[in-house]
Amino acid sequence: MEKINIYLIRHGESKANRAGIYQGQSYDVGLTLLGRRQAFFVATALMGKNIQKIVASPLKRTFQTAMVIAKTINVPLITDQHLLEINHGNWEGKHPNDFTKLEKKILTQWQTEPHLTQMPDGEHFKDVMKRVGIFLLKLEKSKETTVIVAHDLILRVIIAMILNLDFSNVWNFRLDNCGLNVISFNPRRLIELNNRAHLGSSMSLLNRQAL
């Protein structure tokens, strides 16, 4: 059976990433100039990979990243709601320094037991797992070499599912903006994790998790 590679890419640096602000779904801001450069560099790394399609979250930071890639390698782009970042609820548009005492307590749980956490008025981790699982099954059936442009947590859940990791461990590896991750199916394997060679000096200075 022919091996089909799936390329997982976290969006380029966004304006909120740089400011350390939680974005989630409603605080929908675009890329910084650095983020656009990162998108171009990862696009060049994908040249010659026989990519058949790009699937992206419809939020600005992911869609803008995916558009740069699509134009650079001349591949069709579609969006999928299953790839939306987790809804951070009341945290969206806020810096952790501005959290209430209760929100800071929940943040501590989010950093240590994310799979058990729900932000105030936000989405529970288990609901993210459900929609990502639906997407992954659909992707596996498509049998197309695909680029996925999504968000930090979404990609962590995909990788955890591929490796059959306990979801309490999703923070235990690094995913940089526009780092390159590669998975395959039959069997499910992680081939490459957070390859940053193409980024050179265009790496983000800060590794902002799930913002």
PAKEZA-531302 format. One line per 4 residues: number of its first residue (from 0); their letters; for each residue x, y, z of N, C-alpha, C. Coordinates in Angstrom, 2 decimals. Layout:
N
NUM	A	X:Y:Z:X:Y:Z:X:Y:Z ~ ...
END
This chain:
211
0	MEKI	0.84:-1.20:0.00:0.00:0.00:0.00:0.88:1.25:0.00 ~ 0.57:2.20:-0.88:1.35:3.42:-0.97:1.20:4.25:0.30 ~ 2.34:4.74:0.79:2.31:5.56:2.00:1.88:6.98:1.65 ~ 0.89:7.49:2.37:0.40:8.85:2.17:0.86:9.70:3.35
4	NIYL	1.62:10.74:3.06:2.06:11.64:4.13:1.07:12.78:4.32 ~ 0.88:13.16:5.56:0.05:14.31:5.93:0.96:15.31:6.64 ~ 0.95:16.54:6.16:1.82:17.59:6.70:1.00:18.51:7.60 ~ 1.39:18.57:8.86:0.68:19.37:9.86:1.47:20.65:10.12
8	IRHG	0.81:21.79:9.97:1.50:23.07:10.14:0.70:23.97:11.07 ~ 1.36:24.43:12.10:0.76:25.47:12.94:0.88:26.81:12.20 ~ -0.15:27.62:12.29:-0.15:28.91:11.61:1.07:29.76:11.96 ~ 1.38:30.73:11.09:2.45:31.67:11.37:2.14:32.55:12.57
12	ESKA	3.16:33.24:13.04:2.98:34.10:14.21:1.87:35.12:13.96 ~ 0.93:35.19:14.89:-0.16:36.17:14.80:0.15:37.36:15.71 ~ -0.62:38.41:15.52:-0.45:39.61:16.35:-0.71:39.29:17.82 ~ -1.67:38.41:18.07:-1.97:38.04:19.46:-0.90:37.12:20.03
16	NRAG	-0.32:36.22:19.21:0.81:35.41:19.67:1.91:36.32:20.21 ~ 2.23:37.33:19.44:3.32:38.23:19.83:3.00:38.94:21.14 ~ 1.74:39.28:21.35:1.33:40.00:22.56:1.04:39.07:23.73 ~ 1.02:37.75:23.50:0.73:36.81:24.58:-0.73:36.76:24.96
20	IYQG	-1.61:37.07:24.00:-3.05:37.14:24.26:-3.75:35.88:23.76 ~ -4.69:35.37:24.55:-5.47:34.22:24.12:-6.42:34.61:22.99 ~ -6.39:33.84:21.90:-7.21:34.14:20.73:-8.45:33.26:20.65 ~ -8.24:31.94:20.77:-9.37:31.03:20.62:-10.05:31.23:19.29
24	QSYD	-11.36:31.45:19.33:-12.15:31.59:18.11:-12.62:33.02:17.85 ~ -12.98:33.75:18.90:-13.60:35.07:18.69:-12.59:36.20:18.55 ~ -11.41:36.06:19.15:-10.38:37.09:19.01:-9.57:36.74:17.77 ~ -10.14:37.09:16.62:-9.68:36.56:15.33:-8.80:37.60:14.63
28	VGLT	-7.51:37.54:14.89:-6.58:38.50:14.30:-5.65:37.80:13.32 ~ -5.04:38.59:12.44:-4.20:38.04:11.38:-2.74:37.90:11.78 ~ -1.93:37.62:10.78:-0.51:37.36:10.97:0.29:38.66:11.10 ~ 1.40:38.56:11.79:2.41:39.62:11.76:3.20:39.47:10.46
32	LLGR	4.06:40.44:10.19:4.95:40.33:9.03:5.84:39.11:9.16 ~ 6.32:38.85:10.37:7.12:37.65:10.61:6.30:36.40:10.31 ~ 5.04:36.39:10.72:4.17:35.25:10.46:4.00:34.97:8.98 ~ 3.91:36.02:8.17:3.79:35.85:6.72:5.09:35.29:6.13
36	RQAF	6.22:35.74:6.65:7.50:35.19:6.19:7.60:33.71:6.55 ~ 7.17:33.37:7.76:7.20:31.97:8.18:6.34:31.11:7.24 ~ 5.17:31.63:6.87:4.28:30.89:5.97:4.95:30.65:4.62 ~ 5.64:31.66:4.11:6.33:31.49:2.83:7.45:30.46:2.94
40	FVAT	8.20:30.49:4.03:9.31:29.56:4.18:8.82:28.12:4.30 ~ 7.73:27.91:5.02:7.22:26.54:5.12:6.64:26.10:3.78 ~ 6.08:27.04:3.02:5.57:26.71:1.68:6.70:26.22:0.78 ~ 7.85:26.88:0.84:8.98:26.44:0.01:9.47:25.06:0.43
44	ALMG	9.35:24.75:1.73:9.75:23.42:2.21:8.81:22.33:1.71 ~ 7.60:22.72:1.29:6.61:21.75:0.80:6.69:21.53:-0.70 ~ 7.50:22.31:-1.39:7.64:22.14:-2.84:8.19:20.75:-3.16 ~ 7.63:20.13:-4.17:8.09:18.82:-4.59:7.56:17.66:-3.76
48	KNIQ	6.62:17.94:-2.84:6.06:16.89:-1.98:4.80:16.27:-2.57 ~ 4.42:16.69:-3.76:3.21:16.16:-4.44:1.95:16.36:-3.60 ~ 1.85:17.54:-3.02:0.67:17.88:-2.22:-0.55:17.96:-3.13 ~ -1.66:17.35:-2.69:-2.89:17.35:-3.49:-3.91:18.38:-3.02
52	KIVA	-3.89:18.70:-1.73:-4.83:19.71:-1.23:-4.34:20.25:0.10 ~ -4.89:21.41:0.46:-4.63:22.04:1.75:-5.96:22.20:2.46 ~ -6.01:21.81:3.73:-7.21:21.98:4.55:-6.82:22.85:5.74 ~ -7.58:23.92:5.96:-7.22:24.87:7.01:-8.42:25.23:7.88
56	SPLK	-8.13:25.60:9.11:-9.12:26.27:9.95:-9.49:27.58:9.27 ~ -10.76:28.00:9.34:-11.18:29.24:8.67:-10.79:30.53:9.39 ~ -10.18:30.44:10.58:-9.79:31.65:11.28:-8.66:32.37:10.54 ~ -8.55:33.68:10.76:-7.64:34.51:9.95:-6.20:34.01:9.98
60	RTFQ	-5.69:33.68:11.16:-4.28:33.34:11.26:-3.94:32.05:10.52 ~ -4.87:31.11:10.51:-4.64:29.87:9.77:-4.93:30.04:8.28 ~ -6.01:30.74:7.97:-6.38:30.92:6.56:-5.32:31.74:5.82 ~ -4.80:32.79:6.46:-3.75:33.58:5.81:-2.49:32.75:5.58
64	TAMV	-2.13:31.93:6.56:-0.99:31.03:6.39:-1.22:30.07:5.23 ~ -2.40:29.47:5.20:-2.73:28.50:4.16:-2.77:29.13:2.78 ~ -3.23:30.38:2.69:-3.28:31.08:1.41:-1.88:31.29:0.84 ~ -0.94:31.65:1.69:0.45:31.81:1.24:0.97:30.49:0.69
68	IAKT	0.70:29.41:1.41:1.15:28.09:0.96:0.48:27.70:-0.35 ~ -0.83:27.89:-0.43:-1.59:27.50:-1.63:-1.09:28.24:-2.86 ~ -0.83:29.53:-2.72:-0.36:30.32:-3.87:1.07:29.94:-4.26 ~ 1.88:29.60:-3.27:3.28:29.27:-3.54:3.43:27.93:-4.24
72	INVP	2.65:26.93:-3.82:2.79:25.60:-4.41:1.65:25.25:-5.36 ~ 0.72:26.20:-5.56:-0.37:26.05:-6.54:-1.21:24.80:-6.28 ~ -1.78:24.77:-5.09:-2.61:23.64:-4.65:-3.94:24.19:-4.12 ~ -5.07:23.50:-4.37:-6.36:23.99:-3.88:-6.44:24.00:-2.36
76	LITD	-7.19:24.98:-1.86:-7.36:25.18:-0.42:-8.83:25.13:-0.05 ~ -9.15:24.35:0.99:-10.49:24.34:1.55:-10.39:24.57:3.06 ~ -11.49:24.98:3.67:-11.51:25.16:5.13:-12.41:24.12:5.77 ~ -12.17:23.87:7.04:-12.94:22.87:7.78:-13.13:23.34:9.22
80	QHLL	-14.40:23.43:9.64:-14.73:23.91:10.98:-14.19:23.01:12.09 ~ -13.95:21.74:11.78:-13.42:20.83:12.80:-12.04:21.27:13.29 ~ -11.35:22.09:12.49:-9.99:22.51:12.82:-9.92:23.82:13.60 ~ -11.07:24.39:13.94:-11.07:25.62:14.74:-10.31:25.41:16.06
84	EINH	-9.62:26.46:16.50:-8.97:26.37:17.81:-10.03:26.17:18.89 ~ -9.61:25.64:20.04:-10.53:25.50:21.16:-11.12:26.87:21.50 ~ -12.39:26.87:21.84:-13.05:28.11:22.28:-12.60:28.39:23.71 ~ -11.84:29.47:23.87:-11.30:29.82:25.18:-12.28:30.60:26.06
88	GNWE	-13.49:30.82:25.57:-14.50:31.49:26.38:-14.07:32.88:26.83 ~ -14.17:33.13:28.14:-13.86:34.45:28.70:-12.40:34.85:28.58 ~ -11.53:33.89:28.24:-10.11:34.20:28.12:-9.78:34.91:26.81 ~ -10.65:34.81:25.83:-10.32:35.30:24.49:-10.17:36.82:24.50
92	GKHP	-9.05:37.28:23.95:-8.73:38.70:23.93:-8.04:39.18:25.20 ~ -7.71:38.25:26.12:-7.10:38.65:27.39:-5.70:38.08:27.53 ~ -4.87:38.81:28.24:-3.54:38.33:28.62:-3.67:37.63:29.98 ~ -2.93:36.55:30.22:-3.03:35.86:31.52:-2.79:36.77:32.72
96	NDFT	-2.01:37.82:32.54:-1.77:38.75:33.65:-3.05:39.45:34.10 ~ -4.05:39.47:33.22:-5.31:40.16:33.52:-6.41:39.21:33.98 ~ -6.07:37.94:34.19:-7.06:36.97:34.63:-7.48:37.24:36.08 ~ -8.72:36.86:36.38:-9.19:36.89:37.76:-8.52:35.76:38.54
100	KLEK	-8.70:35.77:39.84:-8.11:34.73:40.69:-8.63:33.35:40.28 ~ -9.94:33.25:39.99:-10.51:31.98:39.57:-9.95:31.56:38.21 ~ -9.83:32.51:37.30:-9.30:32.18:35.97:-7.85:31.69:36.06 ~ -7.07:32.27:36.96:-5.69:31.83:37.13:-5.63:30.41:37.70
104	KILT	-6.60:30.07:38.55:-6.67:28.71:39.09:-6.99:27.72:37.97 ~ -7.92:28.11:37.09:-8.28:27.25:35.96:-7.10:27.15:34.99 ~ -6.36:28.24:34.82:-5.18:28.23:33.95:-4.15:27.23:34.44 ~ -3.96:27.15:35.75:-3.03:26.17:36.31:-3.47:24.75:35.96
108	QWQT	-4.78:24.49:36.07:-5.28:23.17:35.68:-5.07:22.94:34.19 ~ -5.32:23.97:33.37:-5.15:23.87:31.92:-3.71:23.50:31.56 ~ -2.76:24.00:32.34:-1.35:23.74:32.07:-0.89:22.38:32.57 ~ -1.65:21.77:33.48:-1.24:20.49:34.07:-2.18:19.34:33.72
112	EPHL	-3.47:19.64:33.58:-4.47:18.61:33.26:-5.42:19.14:32.18 ~ -4.89:19.44:30.99:-5.73:20.07:29.96:-6.95:19.24:29.58 ~ -6.81:17.92:29.62:-7.89:17.02:29.20:-9.08:17.06:30.15 ~ -8.90:17.66:31.32:-9.98:17.75:32.32:-10.54:19.17:32.44
116	TQMP	-10.09:20.06:31.58:-10.33:21.48:31.78:-11.35:22.06:30.81 ~ -12.15:22.99:31.33:-13.02:23.82:30.50:-12.86:25.26:30.97 ~ -12.52:26.18:30.04:-12.42:27.59:30.39:-13.80:28.14:30.69 ~ -13.90:29.22:31.47:-15.20:29.84:31.74:-15.91:30.22:30.44
120	DGEH	-17.12:29.69:30.25:-17.92:29.92:29.04:-17.21:29.44:27.78 ~ -16.28:28.53:27.91:-15.53:28.02:26.76:-15.87:26.57:26.44 ~ -15.02:25.97:25.65:-15.23:24.61:25.14:-14.44:23.62:26.00 ~ -15.05:22.50:26.31:-14.34:21.47:27.08:-13.38:20.72:26.15
124	FKDV	-12.26:20.32:26.70:-11.25:19.59:25.94:-11.85:18.36:25.26 ~ -12.76:17.67:25.95:-13.32:16.44:25.38:-14.11:16.72:24.11 ~ -14.69:17.93:24.00:-15.42:18.29:22.79:-14.46:18.55:21.63 ~ -13.29:19.10:21.95:-12.25:19.27:20.93:-11.79:17.90:20.44
128	MKRV	-11.58:16.98:21.37:-11.17:15.62:21.01:-12.18:14.98:20.06 ~ -13.45:15.20:20.32:-14.50:14.59:19.49:-14.45:15.12:18.07 ~ -14.37:16.44:17.90:-14.39:16.99:16.53:-13.09:16.72:15.78 ~ -11.96:16.71:16.51:-10.69:16.38:15.86:-10.69:14.91:15.44
132	GIFL	-11.26:14.04:16.27:-11.36:12.63:15.91:-12.18:12.41:14.66 ~ -13.28:13.13:14.52:-14.12:13.05:13.31:-13.31:13.48:12.09 ~ -12.57:14.58:12.23:-11.76:15.08:11.11:-10.68:14.07:10.73 ~ -10.03:13.49:11.72:-8.93:12.57:11.46:-9.41:11.32:10.71
136	LKLE	-10.57:10.81:11.07:-11.12:9.65:10.36:-11.44:10.00:8.92 ~ -11.99:11.19:8.70:-12.29:11.64:7.34:-11.00:11.79:6.53 ~ -9.98:12.34:7.16:-8.69:12.53:6.50:-8.07:11.19:6.12 ~ -8.17:10.23:7.02:-7.60:8.91:6.78:-8.25:8.23:5.58
140	KSKE	-9.55:8.44:5.41:-10.28:7.82:4.30:-10.00:8.50:2.96 ~ -9.55:9.76:2.99:-9.38:10.52:1.75:-8.21:10.01:0.91 ~ -7.19:9.45:1.56:-6.03:8.89:0.86:-5.38:9.90:-0.10 ~ -5.30:11.16:0.36:-4.65:12.21:-0.42:-3.52:12.83:0.38
144	TTVI	-2.42:13.13:-0.28:-1.33:13.84:0.38:-1.80:15.25:0.68 ~ -1.91:15.57:1.94:-2.62:16.77:2.38:-1.79:17.60:3.34 ~ -1.92:18.92:3.22:-1.36:19.85:4.20:-2.50:20.32:5.09 ~ -2.33:20.21:6.39:-3.30:20.69:7.37:-2.71:21.93:8.04
148	VAHD	-3.41:23.04:7.95:-2.96:24.27:8.63:-3.95:24.56:9.75 ~ -3.48:24.41:10.98:-4.39:24.52:12.12:-3.69:25.20:13.29 ~ -4.21:24.96:14.48:-3.80:25.67:15.69:-3.02:24.75:16.62 ~ -2.34:25.36:17.56:-1.47:24.63:18.46:-2.17:23.44:19.11
152	LILR	-3.27:23.69:19.80:-3.92:22.59:20.51:-4.47:21.54:19.55 ~ -5.05:21.97:18.45:-5.63:21.03:17.49:-4.56:20.07:16.98 ~ -3.39:20.60:16.64:-2.31:19.74:16.14:-1.79:18.83:17.24 ~ -1.77:19.31:18.47:-1.34:18.46:19.58:-2.30:17.28:19.78
156	VIIA	-3.59:17.54:19.63:-4.57:16.46:19.77:-4.41:15.46:18.63 ~ -4.20:15.94:17.40:-3.98:15.04:16.27:-2.76:14.15:16.54 ~ -1.66:14.76:16.95:-0.43:13.99:17.20:-0.64:13.00:18.35 ~ -1.34:13.42:19.39:-1.63:12.50:20.51:-2.45:11.31:20.04
160	MILN	-3.42:11.56:19.15:-4.24:10.47:18.62:-3.41:9.53:17.75 ~ -2.52:10.08:16.94:-1.67:9.27:16.08:-0.76:8.36:16.91 ~ -0.22:8.91:18.00:0.71:8.16:18.85:0.04:7.42:19.99 ~ -1.30:7.57:20.09:-2.05:6.95:21.19:-1.52:7.40:22.55
164	LDFS	-1.21:8.70:22.64:-0.74:9.27:23.90:-1.90:9.58:24.83 ~ -1.63:9.56:26.12:-2.60:10.08:27.08:-2.72:11.58:26.85 ~ -3.93:12.10:26.84:-4.13:13.51:26.52:-3.62:14.46:27.60 ~ -3.26:13.92:28.75:-2.63:14.76:29.77:-1.23:15.19:29.34
168	NVWN	-0.70:14.56:28.29:0.67:14.82:27.85:0.78:15.74:26.64 ~ -0.30:16.43:26.28:-0.25:17.21:25.04:0.70:18.40:25.10 ~ 1.09:18.83:26.30:2.04:19.95:26.38:3.49:19.47:26.40 ~ 3.72:18.17:26.29:5.06:17.63:26.50:5.96:17.67:25.27
172	FRLD	5.53:18.36:24.23:6.40:18.55:23.06:6.15:19.95:22.52 ~ 7.06:20.40:21.70:7.03:21.79:21.23:6.49:21.86:19.80 ~ 5.64:22.85:19.54:5.13:23.11:18.20:5.29:24.59:17.89 ~ 6.28:24.93:17.09:6.52:26.33:16.75:5.62:26.78:15.60
176	NCGL	5.44:28.08:15.50:4.71:28.64:14.37:5.39:28.23:13.07 ~ 4.64:27.58:12.19:5.10:27.13:10.87:6.22:26.09:10.93 ~ 6.35:25.42:12.09:7.18:24.22:12.12:6.49:23.14:11.29 ~ 7.26:22.18:10.80:6.73:21.14:9.93:6.65:19.81:10.68
180	NVIS	5.43:19.24:10.70:5.18:17.95:11.34:4.59:17.02:10.29 ~ 5.00:15.76:10.30:4.54:14.83:9.27:4.01:13.56:9.94 ~ 2.81:13.16:9.54:2.22:11.90:10.00:1.83:11.05:8.79 ~ 1.58:9.78:9.05:1.05:8.90:8.00:0.09:7.91:8.64
184	FNPR	-0.67:7.23:7.80:-1.64:6.23:8.24:-1.24:4.84:7.75 ~ -1.90:3.83:8.33:-1.71:2.43:7.91:-0.25:1.97:7.94 ~ 0.39:1.88:9.09:-0.16:2.22:10.41:-0.01:3.71:10.70 ~ -0.69:4.15:11.74:-0.57:5.54:12.15:0.83:5.77:12.73
188	RLIE	1.53:6.75:12.15:2.91:7.02:12.58:3.18:8.51:12.58 ~ 4.03:8.93:13.50:4.59:10.28:13.48:5.97:10.17:12.84 ~ 6.14:10.83:11.70:7.39:10.74:10.94:8.34:11.87:11.30 ~ 7.79:13.04:11.53:8.62:14.21:11.80:7.88:15.13:12.77
192	LNNR	8.62:15.70:13.72:8.01:16.58:14.71:8.74:17.91:14.77 ~ 8.00:18.98:14.50:8.48:20.35:14.69:9.81:20.63:13.99 ~ 9.92:20.22:12.73:11.10:20.55:11.93:11.10:22.06:11.65 ~ 12.15:22.74:12.07:12.22:24.19:11.93:13.35:24.63:11.02
196	AHLG	13.98:23.68:10.32:15.16:23.99:9.51:14.89:25.05:8.45 ~ 13.66:25.03:7.90:13.31:25.98:6.83:13.10:27.40:7.35 ~ 12.93:27.56:8.66:12.61:28.87:9.22:13.84:29.75:9.43 ~ 14.99:29.14:9.69:16.20:29.93:9.90:16.01:30.96:10.99
200	SSMS	16.30:32.22:10.66:16.18:33.31:11.63:14.76:33.83:11.76 ~ 13.80:33.20:11.05:12.40:33.67:11.08:11.55:32.94:12.11 ~ 12.19:32.25:13.04:11.43:31.63:14.13:10.90:32.70:15.06 ~ 9.73:32.45:15.62:9.19:33.35:16.64:10.09:33.31:17.87
204	LLNR	10.24:34.44:18.51:11.10:34.51:19.69:10.49:33.79:20.88 ~ 9.16:33.71:20.90:8.46:33.10:22.02:7.65:31.91:21.55 ~ 7.65:30.84:22.33:6.84:29.68:22.01:5.53:29.79:22.78 ~ 4.50:30.33:22.13:3.22:30.58:22.79:2.30:29.37:22.59
208	QAL	2.01:28.65:23.65:1.18:27.46:23.55:-0.30:27.80:23.57 ~ -0.99:27.27:22.56:-2.46:27.30:22.52:-3.04:28.69:22.73 ~ -2.42:29.68:22.14:-2.96:31.04:22.22:-3.74:31.37:20.96
END
